Amino acid sequence: MAEDKKTLEDLKEVTAEAAVAVANGAAENAKSEAADEQIEYVQKLDEYGRAYATGKRKDAIARVWIKPGNGKITVNGREEEVYFARPTLRMIISQAFEVADRVGQYDVVATVKGGGLSGQAGAVRHGISKALTHFEPDLRAAVKAAGFLTRDARVVERKKYGRAKARRSFQFSKR
């Protein structure tokens, strides 16, 4: 058995070589990360020239198609003012267009299922935001900064046994 005697100077050389290798690897990783950050978003249209997206909020699911037009919004075959009678719900739907400075430039056709009116309005806004980014990929930064591309995951908490609702206890009776 031949014994190799190592000195501290040999150890310094080995650690120096390892540091150079790590630095080279970090530089290569930085280059690949920079390439990953430059994701190219392309326009996604169907054969009719419309952009499609699915929006979700609470228990509501909205299928949304947008195409260039004069700002007409149709939800489940009815006008926006008829389906969403409350002004706050109509305001929620139009927020995506206001952020993107595209008010009155697109016609929207949406079908919504599930949930209540508030959840459906949020689902339509989510779908419009996603469809806008499919139609005009350059708008993605503005819509994403406003937070409209993120699906709001808050849902109603389920009722638990031994409780009146999700967290509320039954009324206490002293006698």
N, C-alpha and C positions, 0 to 999 in steps of 0.2 A: 504494500500500500504506500503510495507516494503521497506525502502530505504537502499541501500547498500552504505556505505561510503567507498570510495576508497582513499587510500593515495598514496603518491609518491613511497613508497616502493612497494606497490602492482603493480604499473605501471612498475617499474623496473623488477619485476618478470615476468610480462606478456611479456615485450620486450625481456627479456633474453630467454624465451621459444620460442618466435617467431624467434629469431636469430638462435637458435639451429635447429628449423624446416627448416628454409631457407638453412642452411648449409647442412643439410641432403639431402634436395631436390637437391641442387647444385651438391653434390657428386654423386647422382644417375643419374643426367643429364650428368655429365662428363663421367660416365661409359657407358651410352647409346650412347653418341657421339663417344667415343673411339671404341665401337662396330660398329658404322656406318662407321667410317673411314676405317675399315679393310674390304673393299669390295673385294670379291674374283671374279676375272674375269676368265672365263672358255673359252676353245677353242670351236668355233662354226664352224662346217664344214657341207657341204651338203653330199648327198649320194655318190658323186664322189670324195670326199676328197678335195674339194675346199672351200675356204673362200670367202664369198660374202659381198659386201658393196656398198652403194650408196654414191657418192660424188657430191657436188654441188658447183658452183661458178658462179656468175652473173646469166645469164639465162641458163647456161649449166647444164645438169644433166648426170652423168656418172654412169653406172652400171658396177661394176668391180668384176671379179673373179680372185683369185690367187691360184696357186698350185705349189708344188715343181717342179723345172725344171732347165733350163739353162739360164734364163734371157730373154726369147723371149717375146716381148711386142706387142700385136696385138690390134689395135683400129679400130672398125667398119670393121673388116675383112681385114684390110691392116696393113702392117708393120709400126712400130713406125716412122721410117725414112721417109716413104712415106707420112703418114698422117700429121705428124708434121715435116715439112721440116726445120723450123728454129731451130738452135741448142739451143736457149734459152728455147724454149718450151719443147724440149727433156730433158734439164737439170732440168726444173721444175718437170717433171714426175719422174725423177730418184732420186730426193732429199730424198724422204721417205726411199728408200732402202739404200742410203748413210748414213743417220742418224742412221739407225738400223743396219748397217754393214751387209747387206744382198744382196749386189750387185751381180747379176748373179745367184741367188739361187732360184728365183721364176719366173714362167711364168705368164704373165698377159693377160687376155682377157677382153677388155672393149668395151662397146657400149655407144656412146655419142650422145646426142641430144641437140639442141638449142644452142644459143649463137655463139660467134666467136671462133677462134682457141685459143686465150689466155684464155678465160673463160673455154673452154673445157679442156685445159691442166691443169688448176687449179682444175677442177672438177675431172679429172682422178687422180691427186695427192692426193686429199682429199679422194677419194674412195680407192686408194692403201693404204693409211695410216690407214684407218679404217679396211680394210681387213687384213692388217698385224697384227693389234691388235686382230682381231678375230682368226687368225691362231696361233700367238704366243702372248698370253696375257702378257708375261714378257716384251715385247718390248713397252708396252703402255707408260711407264714413259719417255723413250727417245723420242718417237714420239710426245707425248704431250708437252714435254719441248720445242721441236722445233716449236710447234704451228701448226702442220699439222692436228690435229684432230678437230680444231675449224673451223667451216664453216665461210668463209669470207662473211659477209653479205652486203658488199658494192655493190650496183647496180646503174645503170644509173638513174640519176634524171630525172623525166618527164618534158616535155616541158610545160611551162605555157602560158596562153593567154596574149597578150600584150607584149610578149617577142619574140625575134628571136629564142632562144633556152631555156634551163632551166633557165639560169640567164642572158644571154646576151641580152642587149636592142637592139632595132632597131637602125640603123645608124642615127645619128642626122643630120638634114638638117637645116642650118641657113636660107636659102631662099627657 
